[in-house]
Amino acid sequence: MGIGRETEDSYSEKQSMKRVGNLYEKIIDIDNLRLADEKARRGKLKSYGVKAHDKNREANILKLHEMLKNRTFRTSGYHIFKIYEPKEREIFRLPYFPDRIVHHAVMNILEPIWVSVFTADSFSCIKKRGIHGAMRKVKLALEDIENTRYCLKIDIRKFYPSIDHDILKQIILRKIKCPDTLWLLNQVIDSTPGVPIGNYLSQYFANLYLTYFDHWIKENVGIKYYFRYADDMVFLHRDKTFLHGLLVLINDYLNMELNLSLKENYQVFPVVARGIDFVGFVFYHTHTKMRKGIKKNFCRAVAKLNKRENVTDNEYKQRISSWLGWAKYSNSRHLLKTIIKNEYYGNLRF
């Protein structure tokens, strides 16, 4: 099928990175725990957990330090509930103290180490990347029309619940060798089957779980235009047959190396005909639209506002500000002019 391959040895050499030790003392340092507390509480000052913690804030931090120092820390019980938008998912919530503070304390130290392992084409929950970083990369790739005529789009069946603990621990061992830090991470990993949606650490565990797959795709298989947001993946190429062959390779890798399986809704299609539905947008070579579901919610919100009387310009804009963000990065001027009242449209800035 014409996919360029390197030897397994050359790929292994590229992936062999120096393992890092002596991390635990930094994680449990009192100042790091205080910093973690500051980060964990952002936007949650009115929550019950933060208010309860603040009654004995400094004593709790000292207590947490001792728990971690003596390795008596154990992950608390989860509060589990379901959400239904944008799709049904089971969410796991831990108490603010001690768990959420611990997760932030870990990431204060490990985040730069783990981000250094990620490829440039992974975007979920990575600072200065995210949705807009993915959007910019896809738009830039589509300027190469000849080599992005076809798209392979895949995602993984029940990704978070399917993450294998033993495999995840082995992946973490490729970069971290500090025994106490590994003990703490294992405490979190083994606290529930799979990786729970809702944990701060889970988004990094998920990225780590697929990061060597990312390297394999880019460096071993040699795919130029590949983008991943969590388990949502896009591959672009000039040849439809190539992408069908690539799908077989990917499926084999995920099954054998990561104990994962693809959803059966995988697609290979011409970009010009359908567009690429990815990170909330639908991308074409010539323009970008908002995803249909986001557009529908936007129109409903505006319709409700338009029925109200005496709405100020500021209130109108505040009510639709999140959707204006989507409009800013897509070709949506005609939509805005159609659904927004004339007296408000002229005062919008996007």
C-alpha positions as CSV (number, residue, x, y, z in Angstrom):
1,M,0.0,0.0,0.0
2,G,3.0,2.3,-0.1
3,I,3.3,3.2,3.6
4,G,6.9,4.0,4.4
5,R,8.3,2.1,7.3
6,E,11.4,2.4,9.5
7,T,13.0,-0.6,11.2
8,E,11.7,-1.4,14.7
9,D,15.2,-0.7,16.1
10,S,15.2,2.9,14.7
11,Y,11.7,3.5,16.1
12,S,12.8,2.2,19.5
13,E,15.8,4.4,19.5
14,K,13.7,7.5,18.8
15,Q,11.4,6.5,21.6
16,S,14.1,5.8,24.2
17,M,14.0,8.8,26.5
18,K,15.8,9.4,29.7
19,R,13.7,8.3,32.7
20,V,13.2,10.8,35.5
21,G,13.6,10.1,39.2
22,N,13.6,12.0,42.5
23,L,10.2,13.5,41.9
24,Y,8.2,12.6,45.0
25,E,9.8,15.1,47.4
26,K,8.9,17.8,45.0
27,I,5.3,16.6,44.7
28,I,4.7,16.4,48.5
29,D,6.6,19.7,49.3
30,I,4.4,21.9,51.4
31,D,4.8,24.9,49.0
32,N,3.8,22.6,46.1
33,L,0.7,21.4,48.0
34,R,-0.3,25.0,48.7
35,L,0.2,25.9,45.0
36,A,-1.9,22.8,44.1
37,D,-4.6,24.0,46.5
38,E,-4.7,27.4,44.8
39,K,-5.0,25.8,41.3
40,A,-7.6,23.2,42.3
41,R,-9.9,25.9,43.8
42,R,-10.0,28.1,40.7
43,G,-13.6,28.7,39.7
44,K,-14.9,26.5,42.7
45,L,-14.7,29.0,45.6
46,K,-18.5,28.5,46.3
47,S,-18.4,24.7,46.3
48,Y,-19.0,22.7,49.4
49,G,-15.6,21.0,49.2
50,V,-13.6,24.2,49.1
51,K,-15.7,25.8,51.9
52,A,-15.2,22.8,54.1
53,H,-11.5,22.6,53.4
54,D,-11.1,26.3,54.2
55,K,-12.3,25.9,57.7
56,N,-8.9,24.2,58.5
57,R,-7.0,25.0,55.3
58,E,-3.4,25.1,56.6
59,A,-3.9,22.2,59.0
60,N,-5.3,20.1,56.1
61,I,-2.3,20.9,53.9
62,L,0.0,19.8,56.7
63,K,-2.1,16.7,57.3
64,L,-1.9,15.9,53.6
65,H,1.8,16.3,53.6
66,E,2.2,13.8,56.4
67,M,-0.2,11.3,54.6
68,L,1.9,11.5,51.5
69,K,5.2,11.4,53.3
70,N,4.1,8.3,55.3
71,R,2.4,6.8,52.2
72,T,-0.9,6.4,54.1
73,F,-2.8,8.4,51.4
74,R,-5.6,6.4,49.8
75,T,-7.9,7.6,47.0
76,S,-11.3,8.5,48.4
77,G,-14.6,7.0,47.3
78,Y,-16.1,8.4,44.1
79,H,-19.4,10.1,43.7
80,I,-20.6,8.7,40.3
81,F,-23.3,10.4,38.2
82,K,-24.3,10.6,34.5
83,I,-24.4,13.5,32.1
84,Y,-26.3,13.4,28.8
85,E,-24.8,16.3,26.8
86,P,-23.1,16.1,24.3
87,K,-23.6,12.4,24.9
88,E,-24.4,10.0,27.8
89,R,-21.3,9.6,29.9
90,E,-20.6,8.4,33.5
91,I,-18.7,11.0,35.5
92,F,-16.6,10.2,38.6
93,R,-16.1,12.9,41.1
94,L,-13.6,12.9,44.0
95,P,-13.7,15.1,47.1
96,Y,-11.8,18.4,47.0
97,F,-9.7,17.4,50.0
98,P,-7.5,15.5,49.8
99,D,-7.8,14.1,46.3
100,R,-8.2,17.0,43.9
101,I,-5.3,18.8,45.7
102,V,-3.2,15.7,45.3
103,H,-3.9,15.5,41.6
104,H,-2.8,19.1,41.0
105,A,0.3,18.6,43.2
106,V,1.2,15.6,40.9
107,M,0.6,17.6,37.7
108,N,2.6,20.6,39.0
109,I,5.7,18.4,38.8
110,L,4.8,15.9,36.1
111,E,3.0,18.0,33.5
112,P,6.2,19.3,31.8
113,I,7.7,15.9,31.8
114,W,4.7,14.2,30.2
115,V,4.0,17.1,27.7
116,S,7.6,16.6,26.4
117,V,6.6,13.1,25.4
118,F,3.5,14.1,23.4
119,T,3.7,14.7,19.7
120,A,2.8,18.1,18.3
121,D,-0.4,16.7,16.7
122,S,-2.1,15.8,20.0
123,F,-4.3,18.6,21.4
124,S,-6.6,17.5,24.2
125,C,-6.0,19.2,27.6
126,I,-2.6,20.5,26.6
127,K,-1.8,24.1,27.4
128,K,-1.6,26.4,24.4
129,R,-3.1,23.8,22.1
130,G,-6.6,22.6,22.8
131,I,-9.5,23.0,20.4
132,H,-8.1,26.2,18.7
133,G,-4.7,24.6,18.3
134,A,-6.3,21.6,16.6
135,M,-8.4,23.9,14.4
136,R,-5.5,25.9,13.2
137,K,-3.4,22.8,12.4
138,V,-6.3,21.2,10.4
139,K,-6.9,24.4,8.4
140,L,-3.2,24.7,7.6
141,A,-3.0,21.1,6.4
142,L,-6.1,21.6,4.2
143,E,-4.2,24.3,2.3
144,D,-2.3,21.3,0.8
145,I,-5.3,20.3,-1.3
146,E,-3.6,17.6,-3.4
147,N,-2.4,15.6,-0.3
148,T,-5.6,16.0,1.8
149,R,-8.2,14.9,-0.7
150,Y,-9.4,12.1,1.5
151,C,-10.0,11.7,5.3
152,L,-9.9,8.7,7.6
153,K,-11.8,9.5,10.8
154,I,-11.9,7.1,13.7
155,D,-12.4,7.0,17.4
156,I,-12.1,4.3,20.1
157,R,-14.9,2.2,21.6
158,K,-15.4,3.2,25.2
159,F,-11.9,4.6,25.4
160,Y,-11.7,5.8,29.0
161,P,-13.3,2.7,30.5
162,S,-11.2,0.4,28.3
163,I,-7.8,1.7,29.3
164,D,-5.8,-1.3,30.6
165,H,-4.1,-0.5,34.0
166,D,-1.1,-2.8,33.4
167,I,-0.4,-1.3,30.0
168,L,-0.8,2.3,31.4
169,K,1.6,1.6,34.2
170,Q,4.2,0.2,31.7
171,I,3.8,3.4,29.6
172,I,4.3,5.6,32.7
173,L,7.4,3.5,33.5
174,R,8.9,4.5,30.2
175,K,9.4,8.1,31.5
176,I,9.1,7.9,35.3
177,K,11.4,5.8,37.6
178,C,10.8,7.4,41.0
179,P,9.3,4.5,43.1
180,D,7.3,6.7,45.5
181,T,5.8,8.7,42.6
182,L,4.9,5.4,40.8
183,W,3.2,4.2,44.1
184,L,1.1,7.4,44.2
185,L,0.1,7.2,40.5
186,N,-0.8,3.5,41.0
187,Q,-3.1,4.5,43.9
188,V,-5.0,6.7,41.6
189,I,-5.0,4.3,38.6
190,D,-6.2,1.3,40.6
191,S,-9.0,3.3,42.4
192,T,-11.5,2.4,39.7
193,P,-11.8,0.2,36.5
194,G,-10.4,1.9,33.4
195,V,-9.7,5.6,33.7
196,P,-12.5,7.7,35.2
197,I,-13.9,10.7,33.3
198,G,-13.8,13.6,35.7
199,N,-10.4,13.1,37.4
200,Y,-7.8,15.8,36.7
201,L,-5.2,13.2,36.2
202,S,-7.4,11.1,33.8
203,Q,-6.9,13.5,30.9
204,Y,-3.2,13.1,31.1
205,F,-3.4,9.3,31.6
206,A,-5.5,9.2,28.4
207,N,-3.0,11.2,26.4
208,L,-0.1,9.1,27.7
209,Y,-2.0,5.9,26.8
210,L,-2.0,6.9,23.1
211,T,1.2,9.0,22.9
212,Y,3.4,6.1,21.6
213,F,0.7,5.3,19.1
214,D,1.0,8.9,18.0
215,H,4.8,8.5,17.6
216,W,4.3,5.2,15.7
217,I,1.9,6.9,13.3
218,K,4.2,9.9,12.7
219,E,7.6,8.3,12.8
220,N,7.2,4.7,11.9
221,V,4.3,4.7,9.5
222,G,5.1,8.1,8.3
223,I,1.7,9.9,8.2
224,K,2.2,13.6,7.6
225,Y,-1.4,14.8,8.3
226,Y,-2.6,13.3,11.5
227,F,-4.5,15.0,14.3
228,R,-5.8,13.6,17.6
229,Y,-8.1,15.2,20.3
230,A,-8.5,12.6,23.1
231,D,-9.6,9.5,21.1
232,D,-11.0,11.4,18.2
233,M,-8.5,11.0,15.3
234,V,-8.2,12.4,11.8
235,F,-5.8,11.2,9.0
236,L,-5.6,13.0,5.7
237,H,-4.1,11.7,2.4
238,R,-4.3,12.0,-1.3
239,D,-5.2,8.3,-1.8
240,K,-8.4,6.6,-0.5
241,T,-6.9,3.1,-0.9
242,F,-4.0,4.1,1.2
243,L,-6.3,5.2,4.1
244,H,-8.2,1.9,3.9
245,G,-4.9,0.0,4.3
246,L,-3.9,2.4,7.1
247,L,-7.1,1.5,8.9
248,V,-6.1,-2.1,9.0
249,L,-2.7,-1.3,10.5
250,I,-4.2,1.0,13.1
251,N,-6.8,-1.6,14.2
252,D,-4.1,-4.2,14.6
253,Y,-1.8,-1.9,16.6
254,L,-4.6,-0.8,18.9
255,N,-5.8,-4.4,19.5
256,M,-2.3,-5.9,20.1
257,E,-0.4,-3.1,21.8
258,L,-3.1,-1.2,23.8
259,N,-6.0,-3.7,24.1
260,L,-8.4,-1.2,22.5
261,S,-10.9,-1.5,19.7
262,L,-12.2,1.0,17.2
263,K,-15.8,2.0,16.9
264,E,-17.5,0.6,13.9
265,N,-18.4,4.1,12.7
266,Y,-15.0,4.7,11.1
267,Q,-15.2,6.6,7.8
268,V,-13.0,7.1,4.7
269,F,-14.5,9.9,2.6
270,P,-13.6,12.8,0.2
271,V,-13.2,16.0,2.1
272,V,-14.8,18.1,-0.7
273,A,-18.0,16.1,-0.4
274,R,-18.6,15.9,3.4
275,G,-16.1,18.0,5.3
276,I,-14.2,16.8,8.4
277,D,-16.3,16.9,11.6
278,F,-13.6,17.5,14.3
279,V,-13.3,19.5,17.5
280,G,-16.6,21.3,17.0
281,F,-16.1,22.4,13.5
282,V,-16.7,20.9,10.0
283,F,-13.6,21.6,7.8
284,Y,-13.5,21.9,4.0
285,H,-10.7,23.0,1.8
286,T,-12.3,26.4,1.2
287,H,-14.2,27.1,4.4
288,T,-15.0,26.0,7.9
289,K,-18.5,25.6,9.5
290,M,-19.7,25.1,13.1
291,R,-20.7,21.6,13.9
292,K,-24.4,21.0,13.3
293,G,-25.2,20.3,17.0
294,I,-23.4,23.5,18.1
295,K,-25.2,25.5,15.4
296,K,-28.6,24.2,16.5
297,N,-28.0,25.1,20.2
298,F,-26.8,28.5,19.1
299,C,-30.0,29.1,17.0
300,R,-32.2,28.0,19.9
301,A,-30.5,30.3,22.4
302,V,-30.8,33.3,20.0
303,A,-34.4,32.5,19.2
304,K,-35.2,32.7,23.0
305,L,-33.4,36.0,23.3
306,N,-35.1,37.5,20.3
307,K,-38.5,36.9,22.0
308,R,-37.5,38.8,25.1
309,E,-38.1,42.6,25.4
310,N,-35.7,45.2,26.8
311,V,-32.5,43.1,26.5
312,T,-29.4,45.3,26.6
313,D,-26.6,44.9,24.1
314,N,-24.3,43.6,26.9
315,E,-26.8,41.1,28.2
316,Y,-27.5,39.9,24.6
317,K,-23.8,39.4,23.9
318,Q,-23.1,37.7,27.2
319,R,-25.9,35.2,26.6
320,I,-24.4,34.1,23.3
321,S,-20.7,34.8,24.0
322,S,-19.7,31.1,24.0
323,W,-21.3,30.5,20.6
324,L,-19.7,33.8,19.3
325,G,-16.4,32.1,20.0
326,W,-17.3,29.3,17.6
327,A,-18.5,31.8,15.1
328,K,-15.2,33.7,15.3
329,Y,-13.2,30.7,14.0
330,S,-15.6,29.6,11.4
331,N,-17.3,31.1,8.3
332,S,-20.5,32.2,10.1
333,R,-21.2,35.8,9.2
334,H,-24.2,34.8,7.1
335,L,-25.6,32.7,9.9
336,L,-25.1,35.6,12.4
337,K,-26.8,38.1,10.1
338,T,-29.7,35.7,9.6
339,I,-30.5,34.8,13.3
340,I,-29.4,37.9,15.3
341,K,-31.7,41.0,15.4
342,N,-30.3,43.9,13.4
343,E,-30.2,46.2,16.4
344,Y,-27.8,43.8,18.1
345,Y,-25.8,42.5,15.2
346,G,-24.1,45.9,14.5
347,N,-22.7,46.0,18.1
348,L,-21.2,42.5,18.1
349,R,-17.4,42.1,17.9
350,F,-16.1,38.7,17.0
